[in-house]
Amino acid sequence: FSQMEVPCRPELFDFHGVSMISAFTDNWENVQNFKARPDDILIATYPKAGTTWVSYILDLLYFGNMGLDRQTSIPLYDRVPFLEICVPFLPSGTDLADKLPTTPRLIKTHLPVQFVPKSFWEQQCRIVYVARNAKDNAVSFFHFNRMNLVQPDPGDWSTFLQEFMEGKRVFGSKKQTYSNLHYMFYEDLIEDYRREIDGLCSFLGLSPSAEEKERVRASVTFDSMKQNKMTNCSTVAVMDQKVSPFMRKGKVGDWKNHFTVAQNEQFDEDYKKKMKNPDLKFRFEI
Ligand code: A3P
């Protein structure tokens, strides 16, 4: 599809208290009535927290030995459907998920916990939640909004940051979810990939051989995924990778190249007020 056929730079609106765009609410009935299966695995994240990375890790852990065809011809977004997405000329996330030929189904969502379809809880599906420190997350989201025409225009960095802090960005403010799930941090994955994969595998009940694990590791490095057309979104027409590549930097602490001292102080103050849960510790550098 061409850029002309999809709604570019859509309006944000309040949707049950969360900022949204129509691409994530147009299919609401089907999303809410989605029939999860007990072995489905939901990959839940705030946008830009490391969704693609963890989706690809899971895809390779489950289906890495299914043959080269799959690895070279099916983009990751078709292997791991984005549950709530609904844009013209493309199958909706729920349709893609319903038609997935493989088991378990890996399904991605950015929905805040109160919007996650109830069948996932009823079926007691496993949920892998990926979180990232809010400063790097904001920077990554800013660049993503610049390059992805189906996101609202981010404006300049300081306007964006202000709106991000006020929850006036798609999916609202960064929100923690709870229980029944495996919680992962982007920073931990960067710091010690092997430890994190062992934790993930034990949650999933998988015991890949050392060779399999090594094969997955080599495929999911930042550089491999940046080169890989199935994971770098180079096939997505509405993304202008010249503005900012989808696989942008993949670092912890890039926020320091964007935040002014004043912005950082304001952010920290606001953060202290909003993040009351002492058990949830994010690292802004490693
Ligand atoms: P940056 O913009 O900071 O580079 P999502 O998949 O949720 O949209 O998250 C995208 C962010 O994850 C981007 O961050 C991207 O570069 C980073 N990312 C994707 N794959 C990665 C990998 N293999 N290693 C490290 N970072 C990765």
Boltz pocket constraint, residues with backbone or C-beta under 6 A from the ligand:
constraints:
  - pocket:
      binder: B
      contacts: [[A, 45], [A, 46], [A, 47], [A, 48], [A, 49], [A, 50], [A, 51], [A, 52], [A, 53], [A, 136], [A, 139], [A, 140], [A, 141], [A, 143], [A, 220], [A, 221], [A, 222], [A, 223], [A, 225], [A, 245], [A, 246], [A, 247], [A, 248], [A, 249], [A, 250], [A, 251], [A, 254]]
      max_distance: 6.0
